[in-house]
Amino acid sequence: MAVGGSPWRGEGGQIVLAATPIGDAGDAPPRLVRALGEADVVAAEDTRRLVALARRLGVWVPGELVSFHEHNERERAPWLVGLAAEGKRVLVVSDAGMPSVSDPGYRLVGAAVKEDVAVSVLPGPSAVLTALAVSGLATDRFCFEGFAPRRPGDRDRAFAALADEPRTMVFFESPHRVAETLAAMARAFGPERRAAVCRELTKTYEEVRRGPLGELAAWAQEGVRGEVTLVVAGAEPAVASAEDHVAEVLERAAAGERLKDAAAAVAARTGLSKRDLYQAALDAR
């Protein structure tokens, strides 16, 4: 693999967040190879997986290798920031994808910014963008919702709050909870809402199953294996009708406005036809 340009900015200590492959090791950015070979400290979510990745990439990691995961991030973050402040090059990697995106790193970046320690990013593979691109759903506007709550009640409330979200939504989910999550989505968003279940992206058994939420929920009852990303279409915009705003026109007229003026004002605000609003108000009188 060709080694890319230096991921480090200048000569001083700094922290670099580096994306790692979400499946196929061949997707590793060339600059990651160089970063692994030059870092003074490599903070990895799982040190064994990082060593295995380095072996597949044909690179030796000479720097100090330390664990950095959700259970020790709070105490390790200040320590890593301190190392960077002392002049060390600190490389941060998660098991797959970009650190800090549903993985350790958020607290570390916040601590580094507070201490005015340089932070940079080595971009690369992302399950969020990969699933979004292959889903067949709208990509012009989207939001990432991370993992859905585990408790059924919390999950139902979270999905109810997202029922009218117009943007395409991307979720991570454990394969053991995919069926119940899809069923909850079908209840909250409607069984006909389009979605895609993307599993084992970039791996040998990659699969993307697209369809209405109701059908996907029924399919998932048989069990789903591997790393899973769910992509769900946003809500269609509600279509307003003149009848929905007749009461407002009549209220304005009752307050002293001419009926035509009231209809015109409501039409300007809602985008509805002034003629339709005026006629609907006459019919309702």
Backbone torsions as a table, in degrees:
resi	resn	phi	psi	omega
1	MET	NA	133.6	178.7
2	ALA	-67.9	140.0	179.1
3	VAL	-91.8	127.9	-176.7
4	GLY	-83.8	-171.1	179.4
5	GLY	-66.8	166.2	-176.4
6	SER	-63.7	134.6	176.0
7	PRO	-82.3	-8.6	-175.6
8	TRP	-91.7	143.7	-178.8
9	ARG	-105.2	106.3	179.4
10	GLY	76.5	-162.1	-173.4
11	GLU	-104.2	-17.7	-174.3
12	GLY	-76.6	175.2	176.6
13	GLY	-66.0	149.7	-177.0
14	GLN	-166.3	167.8	177.4
15	ILE	-119.4	131.8	176.9
16	VAL	-121.2	123.9	172.8
17	LEU	-88.9	122.8	-174.6
18	ALA	-119.0	129.6	175.9
19	ALA	-75.3	140.7	176.7
20	THR	-118.7	160.0	-177.2
21	PRO	-56.9	142.9	176.8
22	ILE	-88.3	-6.3	179.3
23	GLY	-164.8	-80.3	-177.7
24	ASP	-73.8	121.7	-179.0
25	ALA	-61.7	-23.3	179.1
26	GLY	-65.5	-12.9	178.3
27	ASP	-84.2	-1.7	-179.4
28	ALA	-61.6	132.3	177.8
29	PRO	-63.0	138.6	178.2
30	PRO	-54.2	-33.9	-179.1
31	ARG	-68.1	-22.1	177.2
32	LEU	-64.8	-38.2	178.7
33	VAL	-59.4	-46.6	-179.8
34	ARG	-65.6	-41.0	-179.2
35	ALA	-62.8	-41.3	179.2
36	LEU	-63.0	-34.4	-178.7
37	GLY	-82.0	-15.3	-175.3
38	GLU	-112.0	-14.5	-175.7
39	ALA	-67.0	142.5	173.1
40	ASP	-77.9	-34.2	179.1
41	VAL	-136.9	133.7	174.5
42	VAL	-116.8	114.4	179.0
43	ALA	-98.1	112.1	-173.4
44	ALA	-118.1	141.9	177.7
45	GLU	-60.2	-40.7	176.0
46	ASP	-136.9	108.5	-174.3
47	THR	-62.9	-33.9	179.8
48	ARG	-66.6	-40.4	178.9
49	ARG	-68.1	-35.3	178.3
50	LEU	-66.2	-41.6	178.1
51	VAL	-63.1	-40.6	178.6
52	ALA	-64.6	-40.0	177.9
53	LEU	-64.6	-45.0	179.7
54	ALA	-59.4	-39.2	178.7
55	ARG	-63.2	-42.9	179.2
56	ARG	-66.4	-29.6	-179.9
57	LEU	-85.8	-7.1	178.9
58	GLY	72.2	34.5	-178.8
59	VAL	-125.9	142.1	176.5
60	TRP	-96.4	137.1	-179.7
61	VAL	-100.9	100.6	-177.0
62	PRO	-82.0	-20.5	-177.2
63	GLY	-74.6	171.9	178.3
64	GLU	-68.7	129.1	-178.5
65	LEU	-104.7	121.2	-177.6
66	VAL	-129.6	152.9	177.7
67	SER	-81.4	144.2	-179.7
68	PHE	-150.3	96.2	-174.9
69	HIS	-135.5	-178.3	-172.3
70	GLU	-61.1	-25.1	-176.7
71	HIS	-85.8	-16.0	179.6
72	ASN	-126.0	5.9	-176.9
73	GLU	-60.5	-39.9	-175.6
74	ARG	-59.9	-41.9	-179.6
75	GLU	-87.6	-27.8	-178.7
76	ARG	-78.5	-29.1	-176.2
77	ALA	-56.5	-50.4	179.6
78	PRO	-61.8	-35.1	179.3
79	TRP	-65.0	-44.3	179.4
80	LEU	-66.2	-39.0	176.6
81	VAL	-62.4	-39.8	178.2
82	GLY	-62.4	-40.1	177.4
83	LEU	-62.1	-43.2	179.1
84	ALA	-65.1	-38.1	179.2
85	ALA	-64.3	-27.5	178.7
86	GLU	-82.4	-4.2	177.9
87	GLY	110.6	4.3	-179.3
88	LYS	-80.4	148.9	172.9
89	ARG	-94.8	113.1	-174.7
90	VAL	-108.7	120.1	177.9
91	LEU	-104.4	130.7	-178.4
92	VAL	-117.2	125.6	179.6
93	VAL	-133.8	145.8	173.7
94	SER	-102.7	-179.6	-179.0
95	ASP	-63.7	-36.4	-178.8
96	ALA	-160.4	138.1	179.3
97	GLY	83.4	-155.8	-172.7
98	MET	-95.8	125.4	174.6
99	PRO	-54.9	147.0	179.4
100	SER	83.5	-11.8	176.6
101	VAL	-98.7	93.3	-172.8
102	SER	57.3	25.2	176.9
103	ASP	-143.5	165.3	179.2
104	PRO	-57.2	147.1	177.4
105	GLY	144.6	-29.1	-176.6
106	TYR	-60.0	-49.3	-179.4
107	ARG	-65.5	-35.0	180.0
108	LEU	-63.8	-46.1	179.7
109	VAL	-62.7	-42.4	178.8
110	GLY	-60.7	-42.0	179.0
111	ALA	-66.6	-38.7	-180.0
112	ALA	-66.8	-42.1	178.6
113	VAL	-62.0	-41.2	-179.8
114	LYS	-62.2	-35.1	-178.6
115	GLU	-94.4	6.7	179.0
116	ASP	59.7	39.3	175.5
117	VAL	-95.9	134.8	-176.2
118	ALA	-64.9	135.1	176.8
119	VAL	-128.6	133.6	177.9
120	SER	-133.9	169.0	-177.9
121	VAL	-127.1	136.4	172.9
122	LEU	-106.6	97.2	-172.4
123	PRO	-70.4	163.8	-179.6
124	GLY	176.5	-145.8	-174.3
125	PRO	-58.0	144.1	178.9
126	SER	-144.8	121.4	177.8
127	ALA	-64.4	-33.6	-179.6
128	VAL	-61.3	-54.2	-177.0
129	LEU	-71.2	-35.3	179.2
130	THR	-63.7	-46.8	179.3
131	ALA	-65.5	-41.9	179.3
132	LEU	-59.5	-45.1	-176.9
133	ALA	-64.7	-36.2	-174.5
134	VAL	-93.2	-5.8	-174.3
135	SER	-69.2	-28.7	-174.4
136	GLY	84.5	4.2	178.8
137	LEU	-99.5	170.2	-175.7
138	ALA	-59.0	135.3	-178.6
139	THR	-115.1	-2.5	-175.8
140	ASP	-70.6	-30.4	176.5
141	ARG	-141.5	128.9	179.6
142	PHE	-151.0	164.6	176.1
143	CYS	-136.2	147.7	179.1
144	PHE	-104.8	123.6	-175.1
145	GLU	-107.0	3.7	178.0
146	GLY	64.9	-146.4	178.2
147	PHE	-86.9	137.7	174.9
148	ALA	-69.3	151.4	177.4
149	PRO	-55.6	146.6	-177.9
150	ARG	-77.4	-37.7	-177.5
151	ARG	-74.1	133.8	-176.5
152	PRO	-53.4	-44.9	-179.2
153	GLY	-63.6	-45.3	178.3
154	ASP	-63.3	-39.9	-179.9
155	ARG	-64.3	-44.3	179.9
156	ASP	-62.3	-40.6	179.2
157	ARG	-67.0	-38.6	179.6
158	ALA	-64.4	-43.0	-179.7
159	PHE	-70.1	-35.5	177.5
160	ALA	-60.8	-37.8	179.3
161	ALA	-69.1	-21.7	-178.8
162	LEU	-99.6	2.0	-173.6
163	ALA	-58.9	-32.7	-178.4
164	ASP	-102.0	9.6	178.8
165	GLU	-63.5	120.8	-176.8
166	PRO	-80.4	-16.3	-177.4
167	ARG	-85.9	153.7	172.0
168	THR	-61.3	136.8	-176.2
169	MET	-112.3	138.2	179.1
170	VAL	-119.3	131.6	-179.1
171	PHE	-128.7	149.3	164.8
172	PHE	-96.5	150.9	176.4
173	GLU	-154.6	146.2	174.8
174	SER	-70.8	140.1	179.4
175	PRO	-58.5	-26.5	-178.8
176	HIS	-74.0	-16.9	-177.8
177	ARG	-114.6	4.7	-176.1
178	VAL	-59.7	-45.5	-176.4
179	ALA	-60.9	-48.3	-177.8
180	GLU	-70.5	-32.2	177.3
181	THR	-67.4	-43.9	178.1
182	LEU	-63.7	-38.8	178.1
183	ALA	-63.7	-41.5	178.1
184	ALA	-65.7	-38.5	177.2
185	MET	-63.9	-41.4	179.8
186	ALA	-62.1	-36.8	178.0
187	ARG	-69.5	-41.7	-175.1
188	ALA	-79.9	-40.8	-174.5
189	PHE	-99.2	-14.1	-176.2
190	GLY	101.8	139.9	-176.2
191	PRO	-66.7	-16.1	-178.8
192	GLU	-92.8	-5.4	179.7
193	ARG	-62.8	130.5	-177.6
194	ARG	-73.3	146.3	-179.0
195	ALA	-156.9	172.3	176.8
196	ALA	-143.0	134.9	174.1
197	VAL	-103.4	115.3	-177.5
198	CYS	-111.4	116.2	-177.7
199	ARG	-126.2	149.7	178.1
200	GLU	53.1	42.5	-178.1
201	LEU	-57.8	133.1	-179.8
202	THR	70.2	1.5	-179.8
203	LYS	-96.3	176.5	-176.3
204	THR	-57.5	-41.3	-175.5
205	TYR	-104.2	36.3	177.0
206	GLU	-54.4	137.7	178.3
207	GLU	-146.1	135.3	174.2
208	VAL	-124.6	116.1	179.9
209	ARG	-112.1	122.4	-176.6
210	ARG	-114.0	149.0	177.8
211	GLY	160.4	-178.1	176.3
212	PRO	-66.7	151.1	-177.6
213	LEU	-57.7	-38.2	-180.0
214	GLY	-61.2	-42.6	179.4
215	GLU	-69.3	-40.2	180.0
216	LEU	-66.2	-37.7	178.6
217	ALA	-63.4	-41.2	178.6
218	ALA	-66.1	-41.0	179.0
219	TRP	-62.9	-40.6	-175.1
220	ALA	-70.4	-14.9	180.0
221	GLN	-60.5	-24.3	-180.0
222	GLU	-78.5	-7.7	179.2
223	GLY	107.2	141.8	179.9
224	VAL	-129.8	135.1	-179.1
225	ARG	-115.0	158.1	172.8
226	GLY	89.6	-178.0	177.5
227	GLU	-72.9	131.5	-172.3
228	VAL	-125.0	135.2	171.3
229	THR	-125.9	131.2	-179.7
230	LEU	-106.9	135.2	177.1
231	VAL	-123.8	127.7	-174.6
232	VAL	-126.4	134.0	179.0
233	ALA	-63.2	148.0	176.1
234	GLY	-73.5	166.8	-179.7
235	ALA	-71.7	142.6	174.6
236	GLU	-70.4	142.0	179.9
237	PRO	-63.5	138.8	178.6
238	ALA	-67.6	136.3	179.4
239	VAL	-94.8	114.2	-178.9
240	ALA	-78.8	149.1	176.3
241	SER	-123.3	161.7	179.9
242	ALA	-59.4	-37.5	-178.8
243	GLU	-61.6	-29.3	-179.4
244	ASP	-67.5	-20.6	-173.5
245	HIS	-121.0	11.4	178.4
246	VAL	-61.2	-42.0	-177.7
247	ALA	-58.2	-39.0	-179.9
248	GLU	-66.3	-40.2	178.4
249	VAL	-62.1	-45.6	-178.7
250	LEU	-66.0	-36.3	178.5
251	GLU	-64.4	-41.4	179.8
252	ARG	-67.0	-38.6	178.1
253	ALA	-65.9	-39.3	179.6
254	ALA	-66.2	-25.6	179.5
255	ALA	-82.6	-2.7	175.0
256	GLY	123.0	-9.8	178.7
257	GLU	-75.7	149.7	170.3
258	ARG	-64.2	145.3	-176.4
259	LEU	-58.4	-40.8	179.9
260	LYS	-65.2	-39.3	179.5
261	ASP	-67.7	-39.4	178.3
262	ALA	-63.6	-43.1	178.7
263	ALA	-63.2	-39.4	-179.8
264	ALA	-65.6	-40.8	-179.0
265	ALA	-65.9	-44.1	179.9
266	VAL	-68.1	-37.1	178.4
267	ALA	-62.8	-40.9	-179.8
268	ALA	-64.2	-33.9	-178.2
269	ARG	-79.9	-35.3	-173.6
270	THR	-99.8	-16.4	-176.7
271	GLY	83.4	4.4	178.8
272	LEU	-79.6	167.0	179.1
273	SER	-72.4	129.9	177.7
274	LYS	-62.6	-39.2	-179.7
275	ARG	-63.9	-43.5	-179.3
276	ASP	-65.2	-40.7	179.1
277	LEU	-64.9	-42.1	-179.5
278	TYR	-63.8	-44.0	-179.8
279	GLN	-66.7	-40.8	179.2
280	ALA	-63.6	-37.1	178.6
281	ALA	-68.1	-39.7	176.2
282	LEU	-62.0	-43.1	-178.9
283	ASP	-66.2	-30.5	-177.0
284	ALA	-83.2	-14.6	-178.5
285	ARG	-71.3	NA	NA
